[in-house]
Amino acid sequence: MDDHKQVNKEIINLLTRYVDKNPSQRFGQILFNLDINQFVHKADPAQYNHLLRDIHNDLSEDILKRVNDRISLIKNK
């Protein structure tokens, strides 16, 4: 369980750094920009009336990976 707690803290630290670098973004934007919240159909969100995918059962490790992947993608643009 300590690993889970540590992963959650890593996610929070990444969010904090992202907020510091992007102070004009709203929290909801940040959740989408870092790929934490996702649409059901990412390629065409309107196809499912912009429904959000339920991330309740996503492991913290999976969310951390998505955040890290997104940050890497943003840095390489």
C-alpha positions in Angstrom: 0.0 0.0 0.0 2.9 2.3 0.6 3.8 2.0 -3.1 0.3 3.1 -4.0 0.7 6.1 -1.7 4.1 7.0 -3.2 2.7 6.8 -6.8 -0.1 9.2 -5.8 2.4 11.6 -4.4 4.4 11.4 -7.6 1.2 12.3 -9.6 0.6 15.3 -7.2 4.2 16.4 -7.7 3.9 16.3 -11.5 0.6 18.2 -11.3 2.2 20.8 -9.1 5.1 21.3 -11.5 2.7 21.5 -14.4 0.6 24.1 -12.7 3.7 26.2 -11.9 4.7 26.1 -15.6 1.1 26.7 -16.9 -0.5 29.1 -14.4 -3.2 30.3 -16.9 -4.7 26.8 -17.3 -7.8 25.9 -15.3 -7.7 22.7 -13.3 -10.1 20.9 -15.6 -7.9 21.7 -18.6 -4.9 20.3 -16.7 -6.6 17.0 -16.0 -7.3 16.6 -19.8 -4.0 18.0 -20.9 -2.1 15.5 -18.8 -4.4 12.7 -19.9 -5.8 12.0 -16.4 -9.4 12.5 -17.5 -10.3 11.0 -20.9 -13.2 11.0 -23.3 -14.8 7.6 -24.1 -13.8 8.1 -27.7 -10.5 10.0 -27.7 -10.2 10.3 -31.5 -13.7 11.8 -31.9 -15.2 12.8 -28.5 -18.4 14.1 -30.2 -19.1 10.6 -31.5 -20.2 9.7 -27.9 -21.6 13.1 -27.1 -18.4 14.0 -25.2 -18.8 11.4 -22.6 -16.0 10.9 -20.1 -14.4 7.6 -19.6 -14.8 6.3 -16.0 -11.3 6.3 -14.5 -12.4 5.0 -11.1 -10.8 1.6 -11.6 -7.6 2.9 -13.2 -4.6 2.0 -11.1 -2.5 5.0 -9.9 0.4 3.5 -11.7 -1.5 3.6 -15.0 -2.5 7.2 -14.4 1.2 8.1 -13.6 2.3 6.5 -16.8 -0.3 8.5 -18.8 0.8 11.7 -17.1 4.5 11.0 -17.8 3.8 10.0 -21.4 1.8 13.2 -21.9 4.5 15.4 -20.3 7.1 13.8 -22.6 4.9 14.4 -25.6 4.4 18.1 -24.6 8.2 18.6 -24.1 8.9 17.1 -27.5 6.6 19.4 -29.4 
